[in-house]
Amino acid sequence: MGIPRPDSARWWENRPDNRSDAWYFAVMATGRKPFRFGVDLITPAPRQAWVESCRKAEDLGYDVIGVGDHLGMPAPFPALVLAAENTERVRLTTFVLNAGFHNPVLLAREVTGTDQLTGGRFELGLGAGYVEAEFEAAGIPFPTARQRLEHLERTIEQLKKSYADPAHQPRPAQPSGPPLLLGGRGNGLLTLAAAHADTIAFIGATASHKMLLADAAELADRVGFAKAALGPRAAEVELNVFAHYIDVTADRRAGLEALHRRMPERTVDQLAELPTVLVGTAAQIAEQLETHRERYGFSYFTVLEHNLEALAPVIDLLHGK
């Protein structure tokens, strides 16, 4: 099934310049977006250890290396520039940057400078910010949800303005600027993402409890809202989901039961159908991911670094699909 195929000639003619031609060819040929796999590196490390982690991610087949924007984690922009210097193929992303920490004009300089220094391999992930304790630690008043969303929108507008301004320096290596990922779950953020994002990221947690996985119905509701807001843009916008739990095992049922004991709020059957829970043999997980791409439209899956090696055999099976 997949997504409706775009009008090939018109879509190709008007495609943004921040996606590879291979990506567009795949979408036009199949009506599906090709799989991409990202890993979020969250542990600060000395230079050589960081370089080795980035090279390992690339060697294992990951498409994207991400860095978050939380206090106590690696500084996103220098970490990604160093990653680019020591890898050849992977894309580099902020997953995701807390827009509330950043002045939009100054952020535009950081974004375009990072895109320039990474040779156009940078992708910008943005969110509205949600950890009140981090705002307090930074001496920044914690805005309301509406204020955080409004600041995120102003940030996006300023970034686009800077990309389009020939006087802006440094110039981005990707002329229209890096691809934009927006992450969140609320109606306001998903509406904003539908208007501006190249990728929409779903964390897969409930609205009431950020550590509780959303069930399939809630996740489908959020994806459905985003797709309705996207309208015709659904053909070109990538959907990402954060895979919280990976267990490559010969006994899928036992793996799910073990997770249920840690998350009793979700039944074994509920856990089995979630794209945020990947349990089974590598072949079974690959089949699950293809099912989730059909059902939800997810083609871009991100894991935390402790699952770096676990997902590698699955990536091998889905490479190029």
C-alpha positions in Angstrom: 0.0 0.0 0.0 2.3 2.8 1.2 1.6 6.5 0.5 0.0 7.7 -2.7 2.7 8.2 -5.3 3.3 11.8 -6.2 2.9 13.2 -9.6 6.4 12.2 -10.6 7.3 14.9 -13.1 5.8 17.8 -11.2 7.2 16.6 -7.8 10.6 16.0 -9.2 10.7 19.4 -10.8 9.8 21.1 -7.5 11.7 18.9 -5.1 13.7 20.6 -2.3 17.5 20.3 -2.7 18.1 18.9 0.8 17.1 15.3 0.0 19.2 13.0 -2.1 18.1 12.1 -5.6 18.1 8.4 -4.5 15.5 9.2 -1.8 13.2 10.8 -4.4 13.7 8.0 -6.9 12.8 5.4 -4.2 9.6 7.3 -3.3 8.5 7.8 -6.9 9.2 4.2 -7.8 7.5 2.5 -4.9 5.2 5.0 -3.2 7.1 4.2 0.0 9.9 6.1 1.7 13.1 4.1 2.1 14.1 3.0 5.6 16.6 5.1 7.5 18.1 4.3 10.9 19.4 6.8 13.4 21.2 6.5 16.7 21.2 9.2 19.4 24.6 9.4 21.1 24.0 10.8 24.6 27.1 10.0 26.6 29.8 12.8 26.8 33.2 11.3 25.9 36.8 12.3 25.3 37.6 13.1 21.7 39.0 9.7 20.7 36.1 7.8 22.3 33.6 10.0 20.6 35.2 9.5 17.2 35.2 5.7 17.7 31.5 5.7 18.6 30.7 7.7 15.5 32.8 5.4 13.2 31.2 2.4 14.8 27.7 3.7 14.1 28.6 4.3 10.5 30.3 0.9 10.2 27.2 -0.8 11.6 25.1 0.7 8.8 23.3 3.6 10.6 22.2 6.4 8.3 22.1 9.2 10.9 24.0 10.1 14.0 22.1 12.3 16.4 22.9 14.3 19.5 20.3 15.7 21.9 20.1 19.0 23.7 19.9 18.2 27.4 22.2 19.4 30.1 24.9 16.9 30.9 24.9 15.5 27.4 27.4 16.3 24.6 27.3 19.8 23.2 25.4 19.2 19.9 27.1 21.4 17.3 30.8 20.7 18.1 30.0 17.0 18.6 28.4 16.8 15.2 31.2 18.7 13.4 33.7 16.3 14.9 31.5 13.3 13.8 31.5 14.6 10.3 35.3 15.0 10.2 35.7 11.3 11.1 33.0 9.7 9.0 32.2 9.6 5.4 28.5 8.8 4.8 26.2 9.3 7.8 24.0 12.3 8.1 24.3 14.4 11.4 21.3 15.7 13.3 20.3 17.4 16.5 17.7 15.0 18.0 16.3 17.3 19.1 17.4 20.8 19.9 15.4 22.6 22.6 14.3 25.8 20.7 13.6 27.5 24.0 17.3 27.5 24.9 18.2 29.4 21.8 17.9 32.9 20.3 16.7 32.4 16.8 19.2 34.8 15.1 22.1 33.2 16.9 20.8 29.7 16.3 20.7 30.5 12.5 24.4 31.2 12.6 25.1 27.9 14.4 22.9 25.9 12.0 24.3 27.3 8.8 27.8 27.2 10.2 27.4 23.5 11.1 25.9 22.7 7.7 28.8 24.4 6.1 31.4 22.5 8.2 29.7 19.1 7.8 29.7 19.5 4.0 25.9 19.6 3.8 25.3 16.4 5.8 23.5 18.3 8.6 19.8 17.8 9.5 18.2 20.1 12.1 15.9 18.5 14.6 13.9 20.9 16.8 11.5 20.6 19.6 9.7 23.1 21.9 11.4 22.0 25.1 9.7 20.3 28.0 12.1 19.7 30.9 11.3 22.5 33.4 14.3 21.6 35.6 16.7 22.3 32.7 15.2 25.8 32.1 15.6 26.5 35.8 19.2 25.3 35.8 20.0 27.5 32.8 18.4 30.5 34.5 15.7 30.7 31.8 12.0 31.2 32.9 10.0 28.2 32.0 7.4 29.4 29.4 3.9 28.0 29.1 3.2 25.4 26.4 1.7 28.0 24.1 4.7 30.3 24.6 7.2 27.5 23.8 5.3 26.7 20.7 5.2 30.3 19.6 9.0 30.6 20.2 9.5 27.5 18.1 7.5 29.0 15.3 9.5 32.2 15.4 12.7 30.2 15.3 11.6 28.3 12.2 10.6 31.6 10.5 14.0 33.2 11.4 15.9 30.1 10.1 14.1 30.2 6.8 14.7 33.9 6.5 18.4 33.4 7.1 18.7 30.6 4.6 17.1 32.8 1.9 19.2 35.9 2.7 22.2 36.0 0.4 23.9 38.3 2.9 23.6 35.8 5.7 26.9 34.2 6.8 28.0 31.5 7.1 26.2 30.2 4.0 24.6 26.7 4.4 26.1 24.0 2.2 22.5 23.0 1.3 21.2 26.1 -0.4 17.7 25.9 1.0 19.1 25.0 4.4 19.3 21.6 6.2 16.2 19.3 6.3 14.0 20.2 9.3 12.8 17.6 11.7 10.2 18.6 14.3 9.5 16.3 17.2 6.4 16.2 19.5 2.9 14.9 19.9 0.5 17.8 20.6 -1.9 19.2 18.0 -0.2 22.6 17.9 3.2 21.1 17.3 2.0 18.6 14.7 0.2 21.3 12.9 3.4 23.4 12.8 5.3 20.4 11.7 2.8 19.7 8.9 3.5 23.2 7.6 7.3 23.3 7.8 9.0 19.9 8.5 10.7 17.5 6.2 10.5 14.9 8.9 8.0 14.6 11.8 9.3 12.7 14.8 7.0 10.8 17.3 8.4 10.0 20.7 5.8 7.3 21.2 5.0 8.2 24.9 1.6 9.1 26.3 0.5 12.7 26.9 0.0 12.0 30.7 3.3 10.2 31.4 6.4 10.7 29.3 7.8 7.3 30.5 4.8 5.3 29.6 4.6 4.0 26.0 1.6 5.2 24.1 -0.6 2.3 22.9 -1.2 1.5 19.3 -4.5 3.4 19.2 -3.0 6.6 20.7 0.0 6.5 18.4 -2.3 5.9 15.4 -4.4 8.9 16.4 -1.3 11.2 16.6 0.0 9.9 13.2 -3.5 10.3 11.7 -3.8 13.9 12.9 -0.4 14.7 11.4 -1.2 13.1 8.1 -4.5 15.0 7.9 -2.7 18.2 8.6 -0.1 17.4 6.0 -2.6 16.9 3.2 -0.8 16.6 -0.2 2.6 17.0 1.6 2.2 13.6 3.1 3.9 12.2 0.0 7.1 14.0 0.7 7.3 14.2 4.5 9.2 11.5 6.3 7.8 10.0 9.6 10.2 9.1 12.4 9.6 7.1 15.6 11.8 6.6 18.6 12.2 2.8 19.3 12.5 2.7 23.1 13.1 -1.0 23.5 15.2 -3.4 21.4 15.6 -7.1 22.1 17.0 -9.3 19.4 16.1 -12.8 20.7 15.1 -16.2 19.4 12.1 -16.2 21.8 10.0 -13.3 21.0 7.2 -14.2 23.5 9.6 -14.5 26.4 11.2 -11.2 25.5 7.8 -9.5 25.4 6.8 -11.1 28.7 10.1 -9.8 30.3 9.3 -6.3 29.1 5.7 -6.6 30.4 7.1 -7.3 33.9 8.9 -3.9 33.7 5.9 -2.2 32.1 2.8 -3.8 33.6 0.6 -1.0 32.3 0.8 -2.6 28.8 -0.2 -6.2 28.1 2.1 -8.5 26.2 -0.2 -8.3 23.2 -0.2 -4.5 23.4 3.6 -4.4 23.5 3.8 -6.8 20.6 2.1 -4.4 18.2 4.0 -1.2 19.1 6.7 0.3 16.7 8.4 1.6 19.9 9.1 -2.0 21.0 11.1 -4.2 18.7 11.5 -7.8 20.0 12.3 -11.1 18.2 14.9 -12.4 15.8 16.5 -9.9 13.4 14.2 -11.3 10.6 11.1 -10.9 12.8 12.0 -7.4 13.8 12.6 -6.5 10.1 9.2 -7.8 9.3 7.7 -5.7 12.1 9.3 -2.6 10.7 7.9 -3.3 7.3 4.5 -3.7 8.9 4.9 -0.4 10.8 5.8 1.4 7.6 2.7 0.1 6.0 0.4 0.8 9.0 1.7 4.2 10.2 4.1 5.4 7.5 7.2 5.2 9.8 10.3 4.7 7.7 12.9 6.4 9.9 13.6 4.7 13.3 15.9 6.1 16.0 17.4 4.3 19.0 19.6 5.3 21.9 23.3 4.4 21.9 22.9 1.5 24.3 21.0 -0.2 21.5 23.6 0.7 18.8 24.8 -2.9 18.3 21.4 -4.6 18.9 19.7 -3.1 15.9 22.7 -3.7 13.5 21.5 -7.1 12.2 18.1 -5.7 11.4 19.6 -2.8 9.5 21.6 -5.3 7.4 18.3 -7.0 6.4 16.5 -3.7 5.4 19.4 -1.8 3.8 18.2 -0.2 0.6 14.5 -1.2 1.0 
